[in-house]
Amino acid sequence: MLIELTRFRVLPGKRALVDEWLAFLNSNMEAVRETLEPEEMYVETIFAETIDGVDYLYWYSVQGEQGASRSVRDSPHWLDQKHVYYWRECIDPTYEPQQLTPRVHMMPERVQASMKPLKQENT
């Protein structure tokens, strides 16, 4: 299992487009869920923060070991293609993403045991 929390800086003047992006994801949650299984993405949450007038987005995820090897950029799913469009329009490519380091991971065993690739459930 891979747990990540990463901070990305939003390009100046893109707050309204970020709001549109997040509303798009929220209003298409059924399609979002379709994309999670192929990515072995068990939990994905996006947080927003403004520090000294600069907007940041944080991605928190819990995914399977193989999930990190799959890129959303390669997905043929229409929702992922739109997600990548918003990413390119909103995220500052000159800002090095900040990977926060997990220090403690707390999860009930039964929950962790249920987090496995779908294909393993059928074997």
N, C-alpha and C positions, 0 to 999 in steps of 0.2 A: 504494500500500500504506500502511495506517495501522497504526502500532505504538503501543500504549498500555500504561501501567502506572498503575493508580489504587488508592488506599487508601481503604477505607471502614471506619468504626467500627461495631462490633457493639454493640447495645443491652445494657446490664447484665443479667446473669442469663440470657442467651440462648446461652451456650456449648454446652449440651447440644443445643439445637435446631439450632445451626450444625453440630454434629457429625452430627446426623440428616440435615440438608440435603446435606452433602458426601457422606455415605454413600449417600444417595438418588441423587445424580448418578453416583457411582462404580458403583453397582449397576445403573444404567440406561444404560450407555455406548452401546449400540446406538441407543437413542432420542436420546441426546445428539448423536450423529453425524448423525442425520437432520435435526436442527435447524441444524447448522452451515452446510451448503451454502446454504440460502436466505438466511442472514445474511452470506454471503461471509466467514465466520469460518474462518480457516485454522489458527490456533493459539489456544487459550484455556486458561489455567492459573489456578487459584485458589491463592493462598498464604495462610497464617494466621500471625499473630504476636501475642504478648502483650507490651505495654510498660507497666510500672508498674501491672500488674493490669487493664489495659484491652485487650480483644481487638479485633483489626483483621483484615480480609480484604483481600487485594490481588488485583486482576484484571489479568493480563497477557494481551494479545491482539495478534494479527497478523491484519488483515482487509483485504478489498478496499475500494477507495474508496467504493463504494456501500453497503457493509455497515454503516457508521456511521449511515446514514440509516434503517435498519430497527430498530425497537424490539422487544425481546423481549416487551414488554407487549402488543403487537398480534398476537402469534402465536396461531394457533388450536391449535397442537400441545399435547397434554396435558402433555408434559414441561415445556414453557415456562410453562404456566399454574401448575404446581406450583412451578417455580423462582421465579416472581414471588410466589407465596404466601410461600415461605420468605424471600425478600428483604424483603417488607413486615413480616414478623414479627421479623426479625433485624437489619436494617441501620438505624442511627440516622439518621433524616431531618434531624436538627438539626445534624449534622456535615457540613461542606462537604467533599465528596470531594477528596482530594489527588491531583492529576495530577502524576506524576513526568515529567521531561523527558528524552526519549531524547537522548543525546549522541553515541553511536556505534552504528551498526547493522552487524553483521557476519553475512553469510549467503553461502554459495556461490551463484554465479550460477544454477546449475542448479536449486537449491532455490527461489530467488526466481522464476525463470522458470516454475516449475510452479505457483506461487501465482497463480491467475487464476480468475475466475468460471467455473463449469462451463459456462454457456451459451456462452462464447467458445470453448470447446474444440470445439464442434460446428459452428462457422461457418468 
